[in-house]
Amino acid sequence: YEEVLGLTLAIDQGNCRIYRIGSDSFIGFCERKAVSINHDDLILTFVTDEVDEWYERLKGKNAIVVGKPEKSEQYQIYHFFARDPNGYRIEIQQFLSPIDREVCHKGQE
């Protein structure tokens, strides 16, 4: 993704790498031990400062919400998961570390 597509690495979380694809846009890829053909192999992640608001909105729309928002010490994020109509995982997350927040807001000045 860096060498062939020329994406700029924004955050290296070890087994997950987050790339900048626009001034306020990111895409991330995480390594997994094995790939199987099921709906848990793909996670579409939306980064926002409004995790709790999105949690309430999705619940209000009767979306399938998997757990309440929580902090991940490993990734320094606040997040929750939901399912889209096809059963794929959607993650709504907020960066918590100062470095990640700086990267996330770069270009908004």
C-alpha positions in Angstrom: 0.0 0.0 0.0 2.9 2.3 0.7 5.2 1.4 -2.2 2.7 0.4 -4.9 -0.2 2.8 -4.2 1.9 5.5 -2.6 -0.3 5.8 0.4 1.1 7.8 3.4 1.4 5.8 6.6 -0.4 7.8 9.3 -0.4 5.3 12.2 1.5 2.1 12.7 -0.2 0.0 15.4 1.9 -3.1 14.9 -0.5 -5.5 13.4 -2.7 -2.7 12.0 -1.5 0.1 9.7 -3.6 3.2 9.1 -3.0 5.1 5.8 -4.1 8.7 4.9 -6.2 8.7 1.8 -7.4 12.3 2.0 -7.1 15.4 4.2 -9.7 13.9 6.7 -9.8 10.3 5.3 -8.0 7.2 6.4 -8.1 3.5 5.6 -6.7 0.7 7.8 -5.5 -2.8 7.3 -4.9 -5.3 10.0 -3.0 -8.6 9.8 -4.8 -11.8 10.8 -3.5 -15.3 11.2 -5.9 -16.8 8.8 -8.5 -15.7 6.3 -11.8 -17.5 6.1 -14.9 -16.9 4.0 -17.2 -15.3 6.5 -18.5 -11.9 7.5 -15.9 -11.3 10.3 -12.9 -11.1 7.9 -13.9 -7.6 6.9 -14.3 -4.6 9.2 -15.3 -1.3 7.8 -14.2 1.4 10.3 -15.4 4.9 10.6 -13.3 7.3 12.7 -15.2 10.1 14.5 -15.2 12.0 17.8 -18.9 11.2 18.2 -18.8 7.5 19.1 -21.5 7.7 21.7 -23.8 9.7 19.4 -23.4 7.1 16.7 -24.1 4.3 19.1 -27.4 5.9 20.1 -28.2 6.7 16.5 -27.7 3.1 15.3 -29.6 1.7 18.3 -32.4 4.2 17.5 -32.5 2.9 13.9 -32.8 -0.7 15.1 -29.4 -1.6 13.7 -27.6 -4.7 15.1 -25.2 -3.2 17.6 -22.7 -5.6 19.2 -21.8 -4.3 22.6 -21.5 -0.8 24.1 -18.7 1.6 23.3 -15.6 0.8 25.2 -11.9 1.8 25.4 -9.3 -0.5 23.8 -6.0 -0.1 25.7 -4.1 -2.0 23.1 -5.1 0.3 20.2 -5.8 3.5 22.2 -9.2 3.9 20.7 -12.8 4.2 22.0 -15.1 2.1 19.8 -18.0 -0.3 19.3 -19.1 -2.7 16.6 -22.3 -3.1 14.7 -23.4 -5.2 11.7 -24.5 -3.9 8.3 -27.5 -5.5 6.5 -25.3 -8.1 5.0 -23.8 -9.1 8.4 -20.4 -7.4 7.9 -18.8 -5.8 10.9 -18.8 -2.0 11.1 -16.6 -0.3 13.7 -17.2 3.2 14.9 -14.0 4.4 16.6 -12.3 7.5 18.1 -8.5 7.8 18.3 -7.5 8.5 21.9 -3.7 8.9 21.8 -2.3 12.4 21.2 -0.3 11.3 18.2 -3.4 9.7 16.5 -5.6 12.7 17.2 -2.9 15.0 15.7 -2.8 12.9 12.5 -6.6 12.7 12.4 -7.0 16.5 12.5 -4.0 17.5 10.4 -5.2 19.4 7.3 -8.2 20.9 9.1 -6.3 24.1 10.0 
